[in-house]
Amino acid sequence: MFNLKTTTMQSQTTFSLSFWINATRAINNYSPVYARITVNGQRSEISLKRNVLFKEWDNTKNRG
């Protein structure tokens, strides 16, 4: 997960990026990878159109 905070004059901008797999959609032990982008509390989730072996995914590092 990546976090970034910047302060300019009186405004503050926050940004974070995290990755995860959706184990419930696994096919033949391959799970789709998703990304969540958050800017100032507004979230957007996208599929990366990539699959990773479920057992190779590291939840502590959020990567496969």
C-alpha positions in Angstrom: 0.0 0.0 0.0 1.3 3.4 -0.9 0.3 6.6 0.9 1.2 10.1 0.1 0.2 13.4 1.8 0.9 16.8 0.5 0.1 20.2 2.0 -0.2 23.2 -0.2 -1.3 26.5 1.3 -4.3 25.5 3.4 -5.4 22.4 1.4 -4.3 18.8 2.0 -4.3 16.0 -0.6 -4.1 12.3 0.3 -3.4 9.5 -2.1 -3.2 5.7 -1.5 -2.9 2.7 -3.7 -3.5 -0.9 -2.6 -3.7 -4.3 -4.4 -5.6 -7.4 -3.5 -6.9 -10.6 -5.0 -10.5 -11.8 -5.1 -10.3 -15.4 -3.9 -14.0 -16.0 -4.4 -13.5 -15.6 -8.2 -10.6 -18.0 -8.4 -10.5 -20.4 -11.3 -8.1 -23.3 -11.2 -6.3 -21.6 -8.2 -5.7 -18.4 -10.2 -7.3 -15.3 -8.7 -7.9 -11.9 -10.4 -5.8 -9.0 -9.1 -7.5 -5.7 -8.3 -6.3 -2.2 -7.4 -7.9 0.4 -5.2 -7.0 4.1 -5.7 -8.0 6.5 -3.0 -7.7 10.3 -3.4 -9.0 12.6 -0.7 -11.2 9.7 0.7 -12.8 9.0 -2.7 -12.2 5.3 -3.7 -12.1 3.7 -7.1 -11.5 0.0 -7.7 -10.3 -1.5 -11.0 -9.4 -4.9 -12.3 -5.9 -5.2 -13.6 -6.9 -8.0 -16.0 -4.1 -10.2 -14.5 -4.3 -13.4 -12.5 -2.0 -14.8 -9.9 -1.7 -18.2 -8.2 -3.6 -18.0 -4.9 -0.8 -19.7 -3.0 1.8 -17.2 -4.4 0.0 -14.1 -3.2 1.5 -12.4 -0.1 -1.1 -10.5 1.8 1.4 -8.7 4.0 3.1 -7.2 1.0 0.0 -7.1 -1.2 1.8 -8.7 -4.2 2.3 -12.0 -5.9 
